[in-house]
Amino acid sequence: MRKRSEDSQKVFARILIGIIISTAATLLVASAILYVNYNRIALRQVYRTDMNSLTQTSREVAKMTESAKSLSYQIYQDYTISSLLLYSKPSIYQITSAMEQLDNYRMSLPFIESIYVYNSRNNEFFISSDGVRNGQQSVSEIDDQGIKSILDRFHDYKPFVPIPRTYKVGSTGASEVNSYTYLCYDTINDNAKLNYAVVVNIKDDWLSPNMNAVDQPGKTFIINEKGDLLSDFGDRALLNNLSDETFMRPILQDTEHSAYFTEQVDGEKSLITYTAPDSLGWRYVRITPYDLITSDIRNMRTHTLLFCAALLAAGLILSYLVSRKLYHPINNVLVRMRVMEAERRGSLHLLRQDFLRGALQGRETVTCNMLEERMKFYGSAVDVHRTSRLVLLRIDHYTEFCETYRDDTKLVKYAMMNICTETADLHYHAEAVDMGGDLITLLFNEKSEHDSLSGSACHQIEELLRMMQAAVMTHLKCSISCTVGPEEQSLEDCIEGYARSAEASLHRLFMGPGCLIFTSDIMAYQTKEYTFPANKERQLVDCLMTGKTEDAKLIYADIVSETVAYPFNVFQLALSHLTMTLNHVRNTLKKNNQLRLDSDSGGLMLPVKNAEDISEVHEHFYRMFDELGSKVEEKRTLKHEELIRKINDIIERNYADPNLCLTSIAEELSMSPIYVSRLYKQLTLKGLTDVINETRITKAQHLLIQTESSVADIAERTGFTNSSYFYRMFKKFNGVTPNDYRRKELHADQL
């Protein structure tokens, strides 16, 4: 017994000595490494953070440019605003209606400072702004004289490339505005003269808070390839050239890369981080004072060394004292080790979840080596170098799911993750990550080099996901939708594709709960270009104005169904456009027919992200259509309907007669031309002349496609006495000449 006790003491003494030596050596080596590399590690960390922030700012500018471009195209195609662009003297009614539409566009995007519509025919600007400049101003009287200079030299500027500038507003010019101006113009006579233009001014103070957040040290600014300042930077003025300053020379000399370096800026040593030029040729620079980075590092380095020394001394003393009384049985030590291992496994699960969530959401920059180290540390069986695939699970009817389980929502989601990983374990290593909300991410990984996630295995994965859906429904009584990402060569590539799969998962709105979506199918939509069907929009407006609710629903459903085969943001933009159109119809009906509508215009907006099925979106719009239809039906009389029908029949019958006009129609009806015109305009919101021209153009479109007649012959057969007038009216309604229209439609039929 005594010998066993002595042997036990020797074993514990050796273990204790080994621990002391290992601890001391580890502390000394770690302290030495940290002491030498603290500054370098800190600079790299700050550089990564700054680069992520600058990259996000670059994306915001790109998004701002795309929004301005989309808005300009919508304004060009807007039938209401076209009077400001094309007419030399638009009527007060046309101006009022067009200005209301411009205000709708501006208020739909809160970061827009103002919108200018310029018409060279009357040499005037039509301005939509939240300031005193709102309204109609001539070129000589406009307070923003800078835009006049830009339009005089419009050849020097590329369309939809932001132009940073500062200009004064107000009658006295006391207020200055910093903005990014986007120019879109049309010319005549081979680009020799400006015909008309749309100018969108983006607020500078919308971008500045994102660039220089309160919680981020340092200053961020934007420069172009010449070193001109394109945003606020201390007391330096906008468009000030910084190329002569010392710290700017390395940035301007390096024209292709992103990097960082330290240099004196305004007499203070600073860390300078810069990005490579983006598509606009812009570069994003952040300057962080060096003292802010290293002050805490110096204190931490000193405290670390003192703490390590104190810990080493205390450890040696305590180890010596404890070693003299270390007589506990080995079994107790093993039990305690098992307890500690269990606790470690529990904490590792939470750490693994947090790390993978941050990597997928882009909050952490990961590399293949880092992933390999982390996954091994967390005890995961996933091999980051093997073929992987990402699957996103969305809980259907999530609001009802939360109401059903209430405080147990997280626990049920954890059970759902366990069900899915255990089901996948039949074929693959799998990791499940709770992304918050209704979203769960699964990472599938080959178990061996002979396994494959492609080819016939795609069918295997589909069956596997159906098994998961069935298991979740059986055990948890809830439905899930699955989005399958493409096969990737490594886990790193798989994580990088998360954003694409997350976007693809939004198509559950069209496919319904319990669907199975393949990201590769959805990403194929990115190459397709979408054009909003303006003709169908006009038909929708006509149906709503005349109370044809069912026809309006069919046209609306047709417009929405066309967006299914495009990226999800196309559906969002189309829905936003339809919402503005519906709002315009409501306002027009209120004004002309004195209708009293139950819901306000604010109720027209639908939070699309909260909808899980397209039927919810349809139900929202159908309710609005039914309300409008019932109110219009109350106001409309059979007498007026019969009169409109007779007028339309006369136009349909006599459209080829060159003498067809308001007077001839009124004579045939034995009514006053003024009364016929006013009543027709009030009931249909269209002028008789416009309807006659629209009917003739529609007939001409049919003849251009179905016959080989010349354009001049078709113009004569549809009631136009002047070919040039026919060309002008045809381009006004269709945006292209008759010959271009014929070629385009014949080419489309051949495809």
N, C-alpha and C positions, 0 to 999 in steps of 0.2 A: 504494500500500500504506500509505504514511504517512498519507494523507488518510483512508483507511478506518479506520486505527487511531484517528485523532483523532475521527472521527465516532462510532466505537464508544465512545470515552471520553466524548464528550458525551452519547450516549444513556444510557450507564450512569450518568453523573453526574446527568442529569435524573431518571432512575428513582429513583436513590438519594435525591435531594433530595425528590422527591415522597413517597417512603416515609417519610423522616424527618419531613416536615411532617405527613403524615397520622397517623403514629404519635404524634407529640407532641400534635397536636390531639385525637386520640382519647383518649389518656391523661388529658389535662387535663379534657376534657368528662366522661369517665367518672368521674374522681376527684371532680369537683365534684358530679355527680349522686349518686354513692354517698355522698359526705360529707353531703349534705343529706337523703337518703332512707334512710340506713341504719336508723335507729330505726323508721321507718314500715314498712319492708320486714320487719324482724325481728318487729314486733308482728303484722303480717299473717300471717307464717309461723307464729308461735306460735299465733295465733288459729285458723288452719286446722287445725293439729295438735290443739289442744285440742278444737275442735269435732268433729273426727273421733272422738277418744277419747270425748267425751261422748255422741255419737250412738251409738257402739258400746255404751256403758254402758246407754243407753236401750233399745237392742235386747235386751240381756241381761235387763233387768227385764221387758220385754214377753214374752220367751221364757220367763222364770221364771213369769210369770202364766199363760201358755198351758199350761205343764207342770202347774202346780198345778190348773188347771181340768180338764185332761184326766184327771189322777190322781183328782180328786174324783168325776168322772163314772164312772170305772171302779170306784171303791169303791162308789158307789151301785148300780151294776149287778152287782156281784159277788155271786153266790149264796151264797158262803161267809160273807161279812161281813154279809149282810142280817140274820142272827140277832141281831147286836149292835144293829142299828138298830130292829128291829121287835119283838123278843121282850122281855117285861118280865123274864123270868127264864131266860135261855139256859143250856143245860146246860154242864157243864165241858168236854165234848167239842166242843161248838159254839164255846165261847170259845177253846179251845186252837187249833182249826183256823182260826178267824177271825184270831187274833193272829198265827199263822204267815203267813197271807196278807198281813196288814198289814205284817209285817216284810219280806216279799218286795217289796211296793210301795215301802217306804221305801228298801230297799237297792238297788232298781233305779235310783234317782235320787240320787246321792251328796250333792247339796246340800240335801236335806231333813233338818232337825234332828229333827222329830218329827211324828207324826200322831195327832190326837185323834178318837175316835168317841164322841159324846155321845148318850145315850138318856134322854129325859125320863121314860120309864115307870119306870125304876129309879133315876133321878137319879144315874147313874154315868158315869165316863169310862173308855174303853178306850184305853190309850196305847201307841203303838209308838215307842220312842226308843232311842238308843244309850247313854243314861245310866241313872241309877238310877231314873228315873221310869217305866221300862217296866213295863206291867201294868195292873191294874184299880184305879181310885181313885174314891171317892165325891166328890161336890161339896164336902162339908164338909172332906174330908181332902186334897184335891188341893193340891200345893205351888205350882202355877201359879194363884194366885188372880186374876191379871189376866184369864185366859180366862173365869172365872166372871162378872166384871164385863161383859165383852164380850157374853156370851150373855144376860145380864139386859137389855142394851140392844141386842139384835140388830137392831131396826128402824133403828138409827142407822147401820148399816154396810151397804154394798152387797156382794152376793156377788162373790167373786173379785177384789176390790179390796184390794191389800196393805195391812195395818195394821202400821206400824212400832211396835215396843214393846220394852221391857226387862222381864224378869221373872226371879224367883229360882227356882232348882231345888234339889232335895236336901232331905233331912229337916230340916236346920238352916237352909236358905235362904242358905247361904254363897256359893253360886255364882250368878252372874248371866249371863243369856243375852240377847243382842240378836238379834232376828229380825224377819222380815216374815211376818205371819200372814194366811192366806187362809181366809175363812169361807164355807162352803156349808151352808145349812140348809133344813129343811122345817117348815112350820107346820100347825096345825090350828085349827078354829073361826075361819075367815076371818082368818088371820094373827094371831089374838089371843094364841096360845100357841105356844111353840117345841116341835116334836115331836121332832126329832132333828137332829143337825148333824155335819158332817165338817170338821175344822180341820187345815190343813196349815201347819206352821211351817218357813220357809226360813231357813237359816243366814245371819246377817249377814256373817260372815267369809268366806262364799263370794263375795259381791259386792265386798267392800272391796279385795281384792288387784287386781281388775280396774280399780277406780276410781283407786287410788293405787299404781301400779306403781313399782318401785324405780328404773327408768330414766327416769321422767318427773318433772320438777320440779313443785313446787307441790302444792296440796291440792284434792281433789275432794269435793263433798258434794251432797246432794239436799235440796230444799225443796218444800213444797206452795204453793198459791196464797196462803196466809195468812202464809207466811214461817216455818213450823214446820220444824225441822231433822229430816230423815228418815234420816240416816246419820251416821257418825262425822265430826267436824270439830274437830280439836285437842282442847282441854279442855272444849269445849261439850257438854252432855249431850244425848242423844237427845230429840227433841220439844221442844227449847228454841226459843222464838220469837225470830227474829233481825230482825223487822221494824223494831225501834227502832235498829238499827245503821246507820250512815251509808252504808256501801257497799251495803246491801241495798235502799235506796230506789229507785234507778234500775231495778233488776231487777223489783221489785214493781209499779212504775208502768208498765213496758213489758210488757203482758200477751199480746202476740201474736208477738214477733219474737225471733230469736237475734242477739246482738251482743256487743261487748266494749267496755271502757273502763278507765281507770286511776283508782285511788282508794286512799286510805290504809286499810289493814287491820291492826289491832293495832299502829298506829304505824309501819307499813312500807308504802311505796308499792308497789302491786302491779297486775298486769294481771288483770282479772276478765272471764272468758268465761262466757256463760250461753246456754242453749237456750230455745226456745219451749216452752210447756207441751205435754206429750205427752197421750195418751188418758186417763191417770190424773190429769191436772192437775199432774204433777210437773215440776220444772225441775232441770236439772243444771248445777252451777256449779263452775268451776275457778279457783283463785286462785294466781297465779304471781308471786313477788317480782320486782319490776322490775329490781333489781340483777342477778339471775341472767340476765335477757334481755340487758341492755345492757352487762354487764361485758366479755364477749368482743367485743361490737360496738365498744366504745370502743377496745380494744386493736387490733382488726382495722382500724378506721378509721385509727388513727395509723400502724400498720405499712404499710397500703396506700398512704398518702400518702408515707411515707418511701421505700417500695419504688418507687413510680412516679417520684418525683424522682430516685432513684439510677439507675433504669432509663433514664430520659430522658437523664440526664447521660452514662451509660455508652454509650447508643445513639448520642448525638451524637459522642462521641469515637471510638467504634469505627467508625461510618459514615464519618467523615472519614479515618481511617487506611485503611480497606478500599477506599474510593473511589479512592485514589491508585494502588492495585494491581489494580483490577478490569478485567482484560484477558481473562477467559475467554470462549471462543466462545459465541455465542448458542445454538448447538446443545446444548452441555452444560447450559445453564440450562433449556432446554426438556425435555431428558431428565430432569433432576432434578425438574422440575415434574410430569412424567408419573408418576414414581415416587411423589412425594408425594400426587398425586391418587388413585393406586391405594391407597395406605395409608389415605387419608382415607375412601375408599369402604368399605374393610374395617371400619374402626372405626365408621362410620355405621350399618352393618348391625347391629352389636351394640347400639349405642345405640338404634336404632329398635326392636329387639326388646325391650329392657329397658323403654323408655317405654310401648310398647303393652301389654306384659304388666302393668305397674303400673297403667295406666289401666283395663284390663279387670278386674283383681282388686280395684279400688277403693283401691289404695294411693296413688294420685295423683288429686287433684281436677282434672279437665280441663274446659275450656270450648271452644266452637267456634273462637274466635280462637286459643287456645293450640294446638289441634290443627292448625289451618291453618299456623301458624308452624312447628311442629315437623315436620310432614310435608314442608313445603317445604325445611326445613333438612336433613332426612335424605334428600332427593332422591327422595321417593316421588311416583308419578304420581297417587295418590288425591286426589280433590277432596272435601273434607269437607262441602261444601254440597250435593252431589248425593245422590240416593237410594242407600242402602246396605243391605246385608244381611249378617248374621253367620251363619257355619256352623262348627259344632264337630265336629271329627273325633276319635273315640276308637279307639285301636289295640286290636283284639280279641285276646283271649288274651295279654295284655300280659306275664304272667309267663313264658310260653314264648318270647315275643318277646325279652325281656331275656336269657334263658338262651341263646337262639340266637346273638345278636349280641354279648353280653357288653360288652366295652370299646368296641365300635363302635356302641353304641345311639344316641348323640347324632348320629353321622355318618349313620346310616341314617334317623333322624328328619329330619335336614336334607335328605337326598335325597328323602324323602317330601314335604316342604314344597315343594321345587323342582318335583316332578312335578305337584303340585296347582296351584301358581301358573301354571305353563306351560300346563296344560290349561285353566285359567280364562281365560288371556290371550286366548283366541279371542273372548271376548265382553265381558269385564270387566277393570278394573284389580283386582288382588288383592294382599293382604298376608297372609302366614302368620306366626303367632306360636306359638312353642313354650311352652306353659303348664306344662310339667313333667309327669312321670308319663306317663300314656297319652293326654294331651289336647293337641290342636293346634287353634288357632282361625284361621279364614279370614275375612277382611273383603272382601266383594265390593262393588265400586263401579262406577257407570255410567261408560262411556267417553265418552258424549256425552249431551246433553240429550234427544236423540231416542230413546235406549235406554230400556228400562223393565225393572224387576225384578219387576213384578207381572203379573197377568192371564196371558196365554199364556206369558209368560217364566217362570212357575213351573214349567211343564212343561219348559222349556229348562234351568232350573237342575237339575231332577231328572235329566234326561238327562246333564247335565254332571257331576253327582256320581257317577252310575253309571259314567261314563267314568273318573273319578278312581279309583273303587274298582277297576275293571278294570286300570287302568294300574299301581296300587300292587301288586295281586296278581301281575301279570305280571312286573314288574321287581324287586320286593322280597319276593315270596312271603308276604305277610301281608294280613290282612283289616282293613278299617276300617268303623266305623259313623258315620253322619252325622246331625247335628241341625241343621235349617234354621230360623233365626230369622225373625221377620216383617220385612216391608219397613219401613224407617225413612226419614224425610225427610232425615236428615243422619247423618254418621259419629258425632257426639256421641250422638244418640239410639240408634244401633246399639250403641255401647259400653255405654250404660246398661242395655240389655236383655241383657247377658251373663249375669247371675245367673239370669235366667229360663230362658235356653237351657241353661245348665249344669245346672239342676235337671231340665229336660226330657230331657237326654241320659241321665239315670239310668234312664229307662224302657227303655233297651237291655236291662235285666235281663229285661223281659217280651217284647220283640220279637226278641231274639237277635242274634248277631253279623252284621255286614253289613247292618243295618237302616237305614232312612231315616225320621227322626222330624221332624215339624213342630212347632215350639214352640207355635204358636197352638192346635193341637189339644190339647196337653197342658195349656196354661194354662186352657182351657175347663173343666177338671176342678176348678179352684179354687172355683167357685161351688157345687159339689155338697157336701152334708153327708153324712157317713158315720156310721153307727151300727153298732157291733160286734155281730154276730149271736150274742147270748147263748144262744138256743135251740140253735143249731148247736154252740156250745161245749159245752153240756151233753150233746148227743148224742155229740160227740167224746170227752168224758170217759167216758161210758157204754161206748162201743165199746172204749176202751183198757182200762177196768177189766175188761171181760168177755172180752178177748182177740180182739175182732173187728178185726184189724189192717187188712184190706182196706177194710172200711167206714170205719174211722178215716181211712185215707188219702184216700178219696173226699170225706169231710166236710172234712178239712183243705184239700184242693185246692180245694174249693168256696169255703171262707172266703177263701183267698188270692186266688183268681181274681176275687172281687168287688172287691178293692182295686185292680185294674188300671186301672179308670176313675176313679181318684181321685188326688190329689197323692201324690208318692212318700213323704212322711212318714206318710201313712195306712198304707201298706204296712209301713213300719218299726214303727209303733206296734202294728199288728195282729200282726206277727211277734213283737214283744216280749211282747205279751199271750199269744200261743200258747206262747211259751217258758216263761212263768211257770205257765201251766196245765199244761204237760207236767211241769214240775218238781214241781208240787203232786201230780199223779198218781203220779209216781215215789215221792215221800215217803209218800204214803198206802199204796201197794202195799208198800213196805218195812215200814211200821208194821203193817199188817193181815195181810199174807200172808207176811211174813218172806222176801221175795224178795231175792236177791243179784244186783245189776246190775253189769255190767262197767264202764260209764262213769260218771264222777261228774257231779254237777249242773253243774260248771263247763264241761263239754264240750257243754252244751246251747246255749250262746251261739254264734251264727254271725256273723262279720264280714260284714254284707250288702254293704258298700262294696267288698269284695274279690271278690264274686261277679259274674260277667259274664252269667250265664244263669240263668233261674228254675229250670232243672233242677238246678243245683247246690244251691239252697235246698231243693228238694223232696228231693233225695238225702240231705241232712243230716237232715231230719225223718223221712223214711221209715226211715232206719237206726235212729233212736231208737224208732219205732213197732215195727219188726220185733223189736228187742231186748225191748221190753216184752211184745209179743205172745207171743214164744217162752217167756218166763219165766212169764207168766200161764197159758199152755197147759200147762206142766209141772205147775203146782199144781192146775189144775182137773180134776175127775173127771167121768165121764159121769153118775154118780149125782146129783151136785149140779146139773149142767146140766138133767137131767130134772126135778128138783124145782123149780128156778127156772122152767122152762118151764110146769110144771103150775100154779104159783102165778100166773104172768102170764096163763095161759089163764083161770083162775078170775076174775081181776080183769077181763079183757077181756069175759068172758061175763056177769058179774053186776054190772058197774059201776053199772047203773041201780037196783040193789037198795039201799035205804037202810040195810039191816041188814048189808051187806057190811063186814067188819072182820077184824082179825087172828084173833079167836076163831072166827068162822064158817069162815075159810079153814083153820085148824088142825083144826077138827072134820071138815071134808070130807076132809082128808088123813089123819085119825086120828093126829095128831101133837100134841106139846105146843106151845101157843102161844109159850112162852118160847123153845123150841128153834127153831121156825120163824122167829120174829123175829130171833133172834141169827144164825142161819145166812144168812138173806136179807140182813141188814145186812152181814155179813162178805163175802159173795160179790158183792154189787152196790153196797155203800157207800150204800144208800138204805133208809130205813125204809118198811115196808109201807104205813103210813098216808099217807106222802108220795106213794108210787107210786099208791095208790088215788085220792088227790085230783088228782094230775097227769093220770091217765087220764080222770077225769071232766071236768077243765078242758079237755083236748084235744077230747073229744067235744062239749063245750059250744061251743068255738070253731067246730067244723064246723057245728053247728046254727045258730049265730048268722049264719053266712055263707050257708048253703044253704037256710035256712027263714026264714019271717016270723013264727015263734012268738014270744010274749012272753018276756021274761027270766025271769019267775017260772015259766012253763011249761017252759022249757029247764032251769031249776034242778031242777025236780021230775023231769024225764025223765032227768037224769044222776045221780040218787041223792042230791041235796041236799034235806034236809027243811026247811031254813031259808034264806030268800032273802037275808037279811043276811049269813049265813055264806058263802053262795055269792058274793056281791059281794066280801067281804073276801078270800076265797081266790083269786078270779079276778084281782083287782088285785095280789095278792101275786105270782102267777105271770107276769102280763103287764104290770104297771105301769099299766094303765088299767082303767076300768070296762067292763062288758060292752057297754053302749050305745056308748061311745066306740070300743071295738074294732070293733063292727059298722059304724059310720060310716066309720072309717078304712079298713077292708078293702074295703068297697063302693066308696069313693071311689078307692082304688088300682086296683080292677078296671076302673072306668070310664075311668081315664087310660090 
